[in-house]
Amino acid sequence: MKGLLILSHNIEDGEALFTRALLKRAGFDMVTLTFESSKHIQTAFGLNVQADAFLDEIDPNTFDFVVVPGGKYVVQVVDRDQHIKALVKTFYQKKKLVAAICAGPRFLGQAGLLDDKKFTCFTGCDIDMKGTYLKDLKAVRDGNIITARGAGAIYEFVFEIVKYYQGEDKAKALLDQVLY
């Protein structure tokens, strides 16, 4: 399986980097993508990382899923964003998995992907969603959409992604491997 993970300035470190690390550990080919003007990204907690690609350097059709981490960048860009919403909408329409954590589901909500779905997200970020908000769950899968509440739900988030593609036994094995 091949996944795209969005990186932006002020992305929540754990939601992006630990999600990527766990998915790589599970055998997924992960590519980081940015819509920023540079591939050099500074996370919310000051870590400097480099994205693998800009959109014009890859073919999104060769990817099986997309992951949208949260962080304070969401509030800064979601209302004027045209790139992330268009990308998740394309993946969703092609019946590919769309996964978002913390504030990341706001992009899905504004793209209309959660209108008839069950979802979770960071408290207060449900303002753009018309679906069924399950605020007490750490991770929710509804069809080809997986959402998670926040950094404290990274394990459950990745578990759902791995389970979607490799089954529950492989997802449990991953968590056992990291002594969850």
Stockholm file with secondary structure:
# STOCKHOLM 1.0

chainA/1-180         MKGLLILSHNIEDGEALFTRALLKRAGFDMVTLTFESSKHIQTAFGLNVQADAFLDEIDPNTFDFVVVPGGKYVVQVVDRDQHIKALVKTFYQKKKLVAAICAGPRFLGQAGLLDDKKFTCFTGCDIDMKGTYLKDLKAVRDGNIITARGAGAIYEFVFEIVKYYQGEDKAKALLDQVLY
#=GR chainA/1-180 SS CEEEEEECTTBCHIIIIIHHHHHHHTTCEEEEEECSSSSEEECTTSCEEECSEEGGGSCGGGCSEEEECCBTHHHHHTTTCCHHHHHHHHHHHTTCEEEEETTTHHHHHHTTTTTTCEECCSTTGGGGCCSEECTTCSEEEETTEEEECSGGGHHHHHHHHHHHHHCHHHHHHHHHHTTC
#=GC SS_cons         CEEEEEECTTBCHIIIIIHHHHHHHTTCEEEEEECSSSSEEECTTSCEEECSEEGGGSCGGGCSEEEECCBTHHHHHTTTCCHHHHHHHHHHHTTCEEEEETTTHHHHHHTTTTTTCEECCSTTGGGGCCSEECTTCSEEEETTEEEECSGGGHHHHHHHHHHHHHCHHHHHHHHHHTTC
//
